[in-house]
Amino acid sequence: MAVVEKTALLDEKMSEVFDWSKDSTPVRDAIWDHYMEANGHNTDETEASMKKIDAKSDDDVKAFVEENLKK
């Protein structure tokens, strides 16, 4: 049985996951940057928000990115 790494999507490049993105930043870093901008660069708040993202399914992460990062 293959072991599936839960965070695999978060470690892929934005451009590999989303056809609308040309960004080579990993999805995890793009979400981190989004939270940092949204909360005035508060690292503690960003870390707490990222823990919630880590617990989401790939589909939920994709939906979050589509809603919040797609320009």
Protein Blocks (a to p, Z undefined) as FASTA:
>chain_A
ZZddfklmmmpcfklmpmkbcbfbdfklmmmmmmmmmnoopaklmmmmmmmmmmpcfklm
mmmmmmmmpZZ
